[in-house]
């Protein structure tokens, strides 16, 4: 069980590193600028690449401890976490950046 969790965590970290490498200016123009008709690239494009690369490195560095922790956990513990996420979800609908219909 430990190697599955470790491999899954390391794979997610590697996927984030690959995504950070692929999120260049051409990708942004092709997938964001043209479909959404931005006249210029926003300043947060490079910040997104940096954040994805940072998360990928952190996941790769923590793959072994996270895998060991996931292997030691119980099914009931995972159910408690899932229940907390599901019950906390209605709170997330109060986002300040959403435009509400009048």
N, C-alpha and C positions, 0 to 999 in steps of 0.2 A: 504494500500500500504506500510505503514511504517513497519508493522510486517513482510511482505514478504521480504523486503530488509534486515531487521535486521536478520531474520532467515537465509536467504541465506548467509549473511556475516558470521554469527556465525557458520553455517554449514561448510563453507569453512575453517574457522579457526580450527574447530574440526577435519576436514579431514586432514589438514596439521599436526596436533598433532598426529593423528593416523598413518599417513605416516612416521613421524619422529620416532615413536616407532617401526614401522615395518622395517625401513631401517637399519638393523643390519648387521653384518658380513656375516651371512648365506645367507641373501637376496642378498647381493652384489656378493657373490660367485656364486650364482645360476643364477642371471640375468645379471651380467656384466662380471665377470671374465671368465666364461666358454664360453659364446657366442663371446666375443671379444678377447679371448685368452691372457688376461693379465697374466703374470707370477706371479705377486704379487699385493696386494691391494695398490692403490695409497693413498697418505696422505690426500686427500681431502674427503675421505669417511665420516669421523666423522664431518668434516665441513658442509657437506650436511645435516646431521641429525640436527646439531645445527641451521643451517639457516632455515630449515623447521619448527623446533619447535619454533624458534623466530618469524617467520612470522605467525604461528598459534596463538601464544599468543597475538601478536599485533592485528590480525584480531578479535579475541575474545574480546579484550579490547575495540576495536573501533567499535564493531558491532552496538551498539545503536546510536552513532553519525553518522555513515555512513548510517544507515537505515533511520534516520531522514532526512539527506541531500538528499538521493535518493528519498524519498517520496515528498520532496519539489521541486524537479527538474521537468523540463518540457520535453516533447517529443522532442521539437526543440533543447533543450540543449543537449540531448543524440545524436541527429542527427549531431550536430556540432562536438561533440567529435568523433563520428564514422567517419565523413568526415576527420577530422584531422589525425586520425590513418591511414585511407586508403591512404590519400595523402602522409603521412610521411613514408609509408612502403617501397617504392622504395629506400629510403635512407639507409635502413637497409641491403641492399644487399652488401654493401661495408664493409663486416666484414674482419678484418685483419687475422683472424685465418682460413679462408676458403682457400682451395687450388684451384687455378684457372687452368683450362685446357689451355694448350698452343697450 
